[in-house]
């Protein structure tokens, strides 16, 4: 049996994680993780994963050669055999690169392919051990593992792109699609779990495109009878954070990039992030926007949920290795913070010369408090960084 994984990353808009109601006749599981947003002045969102079990009678051989068009930028030759742990990453950005790094550590010698929109970063990917090729360059042979981490913002047919990615999966391993926790239908700062309801189709174009993409992942799992239900494992993450460069602060290290909110969606639903060495990433994040503004017309009590990139990555791999079915998982640190609490951490960190003043808004939707205790017990996983304050070396 192969495992299909779908991941979603939350958008920077009010976050709702997509809920999957397992079908008793389904062979799939669902996992949800949170995500991070960039510099937009909106609240971060969650992400989720979807996994689907495929039949072990896949007609594709795990040792078939990979072939691509000569102008794709891919350096793999047709004589390269497909290994049992080879991975295709669709959209090898921050998340995809983290996945690649952890995958290489978990499965030494495995081949990692990266599908991109252009050749702009192919040299960087090659240095990371990722074999890059441009979207539209077909693979003549399918691979056992596929991770879809590309955001919906760069394509006119997101569900179609997911369908193409799924067509490159041979069903022997896992298919991972990154989705968004924006699908969880909760805006009252109350607790939200793996089995909490998701928004209905038709609520908004933003959530509709993710619902359609998840349905594609569900169909890839082979259960066309229940197309309105997610047949794959879905994982939704809360807002991701990481650091770019460390600085000394009272004998402790603080990071230039306290956290980055995921904007891409994760469906298979699982998304992995790593701490980056590039200082440019430290300029991203809602906290930077809020710092620049000083005073922000937004509710200070809106709840945000966080998870470190490395933790999201480790959870993703842990879930894939379990090959579970008909399950939904959530990725978060179980330490929800309000906007005000997040900015208090930023001020206390000491990295920034400027101090955030205040949130002065009184209207607008509240957030949600994500809890993934069920996921942790099921997977046997715990985060490396239990909270943002702990990550920053601050008193919790």
ZAMARGU-4260 file (C-alpha; in steps of 0.2 Angstrom, whole numbers, plus 5000, padded with zeros to 4 digits):
<rodrens>
0) 5000/5000/5000 | 5006/5017/4996 | 5002/5033/5006 | 4995/5049/4998 | 4999/5064/5008
5) 4991/5081/5006 | 4997/5097/5015 | 4990/5114/5017 | 4997/5130/5023 | 4987/5143/5030
10) 4986/5160/5022 | 4989/5177/5030 | 4971/5180/5030 | 4960/5175/5045 | 4964/5156/5047
15) 4952/5142/5046 | 4959/5124/5044 | 4950/5113/5032 | 4941/5099/5041 | 4941/5082/5034
20) 4927/5070/5038 | 4934/5053/5036 | 4924/5041/5026 | 4921/5024/5034 | 4925/5017/5016
25) 4940/5027/5013 | 4958/5021/5014 | 4965/5038/5018 | 4970/5049/5032 | 4971/5068/5035
30) 4984/5079/5044 | 4983/5098/5046 | 4998/5110/5049 | 4999/5128/5052 | 5008/5140/5040
35) 5017/5157/5040 | 5012/5173/5031 | 5024/5185/5023 | 5024/5204/5026 | 5006/5206/5024
40) 4997/5215/5039 | 4985/5201/5041 | 4984/5187/5053 | 4994/5171/5050 | 4985/5155/5044
45) 4987/5137/5047 | 4991/5123/5035 | 4986/5105/5034 | 4991/5089/5026 | 4982/5075/5017
50) 4987/5057/5015 | 4979/5044/5004 | 4983/5025/5004 | 4985/5019/4986 | 4984/5001/4980
55) 4999/4991/4981 | 4996/4984/4964 | 5003/5000/4956 | 5009/4997/4938 | 5024/5008/4940
60) 5041/5000/4944 | 5051/5008/4959 | 5066/5006/4948 | 5060/5014/4932 | 5071/5027/4924
65) 5067/5046/4925 | 5067/5056/4909 | 5064/5074/4906 | 5064/5086/4892 | 5082/5092/4887
70) 5077/5111/4890 | 5070/5108/4907 | 5085/5112/4917 | 5085/5095/4925 | 5102/5086/4925
75) 5096/5069/4929 | 5099/5057/4915 | 5087/5044/4908 | 5098/5030/4915 | 5094/5036/4933
80) 5084/5023/4941 | 5069/5028/4952 | 5073/5023/4970 | 5060/5018/4983 | 5063/5034/4993
85) 5065/5046/4979 | 5055/5063/4981 | 5048/5076/4969 | 5045/5093/4977 | 5033/5104/4968
90) 5037/5122/4973 | 5054/5120/4982 | 5054/5136/4991 | 5057/5138/5009 | 5046/5124/5014
95) 5052/5113/5000 | 5070/5115/5004 | 5067/5111/5022 | 5058/5095/5017 | 5073/5091/5005
100) 5086/5093/5019 | 5077/5083/5031 | 5072/5070/5018 | 5091/5068/5014 | 5095/5065/5032
105) 5081/5053/5034 | 5085/5044/5018 | 5103/5045/5012 | 5106/5042/4994 | 5088/5046/4989
110) 5085/5057/4974 | 5076/5073/4976 | 5068/5082/4961 | 5062/5100/4962 | 5048/5107/4950
115) 5049/5126/4948 | 5041/5140/4938 | 5057/5146/4931 | 5076/5142/4931 | 5080/5157/4942
120) 5085/5147/4957 | 5090/5131/4949 | 5109/5134/4954 | 5104/5136/4972 | 5093/5121/4972
125) 5107/5111/4964 | 5119/5116/4978 | 5106/5109/4990 | 5106/5092/4982 | 5089/5095/4973
130) 5088/5091/4954 | 5078/5106/4947 | 5067/5106/4932 | 5054/5119/4925 | 5035/5116/4926
135) 5029/5108/4910 | 5044/5097/4908 | 5036/5080/4910 | 5044/5065/4919 | 5042/5049/4909
140) 5042/5039/4925 | 5033/5042/4941 | 5041/5043/4958 | 5036/5036/4975 | 5035/5052/4985
145) 5028/5069/4979 | 5027/5085/4990 | 5016/5099/4983 | 5021/5115/4992 | 5018/5128/4978
150) 5006/5142/4983 | 4990/5145/4974 | 4995/5163/4970 | 5006/5159/4956 | 4994/5149/4945
155) 4977/5151/4937 | 4973/5133/4939 | 4979/5127/4956 | 4968/5111/4957 | 4974/5107/4939
160) 4992/5109/4945 | 4989/5097/4960 | 4981/5085/4948 | 4997/5085/4937 | 5008/5083/4952
165) 4997/5068/4958 | 4999/5060/4940 | 5018/5060/4944 | 5016/5049/4959 | 5017/5030/4957
170) 5007/5026/4973 | 5021/5017/4981 | 5025/5030/4994 | 5016/5046/4999 | 5009/5061/4990
175) 5010/5077/5000 | 5000/5092/4996 | 5001/5108/5006 | 4985/5116/5011 | 4978/5130/5022
180) 4971/5130/5040 | 4961/5145/5033 | 4948/5131/5030 | 4944/5129/5049 | 4927/5137/5052
185) 4931/5146/5069 | 4933/5164/5073 | 4930/5166/5092 | 4947/5162/5099 | 4940/5146/5105
190) 4949/5129/5104 | 4950/5120/5087 | 4955/5102/5085 | 4959/5089/5071 | 4941/5085/5069
195) 4934/5103/5070 | 4922/5109/5056 | 4929/5117/5040 | 4921/5131/5030 | 4907/5126/5017
200) 4911/5127/4999 | 4906/5144/4992 | 4911/5154/5007 | 4925/5163/4997 | 4936/5161/4982
205) 4951/5159/4992 | 4944/5144/5002 | 4935/5137/4987 | 4952/5135/4977 | 4959/5125/4992
210) 4944/5114/4994 | 4945/5110/4976 | 4963/5106/4977 | 4960/5095/4992 | 4947/5086/4982
215) 4960/5082/4969 | 4971/5075/4982 | 4956/5065/4988 | 4953/5058/4971 | 4971/5054/4968
220) 4968/5042/4983 | 4956/5032/4972 | 4940/5035/4981 | 4929/5044/4968 | 4913/5038/4976
225) 4915/5051/4990 | 4922/5066/4981 | 4915/5079/4993 | 4925/5072/5007 | 4944/5072/5009
230) 4951/5055/5006 | 4969/5059/5010 | 4978/5062/5026 | 4977/5081/5029 | 4989/5090/5041
235) 4987/5109/5045 | 5000/5119/5053 | 4999/5135/5063 | 5010/5150/5059 | 5028/5145/5056
240) 5043/5154/5063 | 5061/5153/5061 | 5077/5163/5062 | 5089/5169/5049 | 5104/5175/5060
245) 5107/5173/5078 | 5113/5187/5090 | 5118/5187/5108 | 5105/5193/5120 | 5108/5191/5139
250) 5119/5176/5136 | 5105/5169/5124 | 5102/5169/5106 | 5088/5178/5098 | 5084/5177/5079
255) 5083/5191/5066 | 5068/5182/5059 | 5057/5178/5074 | 5045/5169/5064 | 5038/5169/5046
260) 5020/5166/5043 | 5016/5153/5030 | 5007/5160/5015 | 5008/5145/5004 | 4995/5132/5006
265) 4999/5114/5011 | 4988/5100/5007 | 4994/5082/5009 | 4994/5091/5019 | 5010/5094/5027
270) 5023/5107/5026 | 5041/5107/5032 | 5051/5122/5035 | 5069/5125/5041 | 5078/5139/5049
275) 5087/5148/5035 | 5104/5156/5035 | 5100/5170/5023 | 5096/5187/5033 | 5084/5192/5019
280) 5071/5180/5026 | 5072/5190/5043 | 5063/5204/5034 | 5047/5194/5032 | 5033/5192/5044
285) 5019/5201/5051 | 5029/5207/5065 | 5040/5217/5054 | 5025/5226/5047 | 5018/5229/5064
290) 5035/5236/5070 | 5036/5248/5055 | 5018/5254/5058 | 5021/5256/5077 | 5002/5258/5080
295) 4991/5246/5071 | 4972/5246/5069 | 4969/5228/5073 | 4963/5218/5088 | 4976/5214/5100
300) 4967/5199/5107 | 4966/5190/5090 | 4974/5173/5093 | 4988/5166/5082 | 4995/5149/5082
305) 5013/5145/5079 | 5025/5131/5075 | 5044/5131/5070 | 5048/5127/5053 | 5059/5113/5059
310) 5045/5106/5070 | 5033/5106/5055 | 5046/5097/5045 | 5049/5084/5058 | 5031/5081/5060
315) 5028/5079/5042 | 5041/5066/5040 | 5035/5057/5055 | 5017/5056/5049 | 5023/5050/5032
320) 5033/5036/5039 | 5018/5030/5049 | 5007/5027/5033 | 4991/5030/5043 | 4974/5030/5035
325) 4958/5040/5038 | 4966/5052/5050 | 4967/5071/5052 | 4982/5078/5060 | 4986/5096/5066
330) 5004/5104/5067 | 5006/5117/5080 | 5016/5120/5096 | 5000/5120/5107 | 5005/5137/5113
335) 4993/5150/5105 | 4997/5168/5108 | 4987/5184/5105 | 4994/5197/5093 | 4999/5207/5108
340) 5008/5193/5116 | 5018/5190/5100 | 5023/5208/5099 | 5028/5208/5117 | 5040/5194/5113
345) 5047/5205/5099 | 5050/5219/5110 | 5057/5209/5124 | 5069/5200/5112 | 5080/5215/5110
350) 5084/5212/5092 | 5075/5227/5085 | 5079/5245/5089 | 5061/5250/5086 | 5048/5246/5099
355) 5030/5241/5094 | 5018/5253/5102 | 5000/5245/5102 | 4986/5237/5093 | 4971/5249/5094
360) 4958/5240/5084 | 4942/5234/5092 | 4933/5226/5078 | 4936/5211/5066 | 4936/5192/5068
365) 4945/5183/5082 | 4956/5168/5078 | 4957/5151/5085 | 4967/5141/5098 | 4974/5126/5089
370) 4977/5110/5099 | 4986/5095/5092 | 4987/5083/5107 | 4978/5069/5097 | 4991/5071/5083
375) 5006/5070/5095 | 4999/5054/5104 | 4995/5046/5087 | 5011/5050/5079 | 5023/5049/5094
380) 5029/5067/5091 | 5034/5082/5101 | 5041/5099/5094 | 5059/5104/5097 | 5053/5121/5101
385) 5038/5121/5113 | 5033/5139/5110 | 5039/5156/5103 | 5045/5163/5119 | 5055/5147/5122
390) 5062/5148/5105 | 5068/5166/5108 | 5076/5161/5125 | 5063/5172/5134 | 5054/5168/5150
395) 5038/5159/5146
</rodrens>
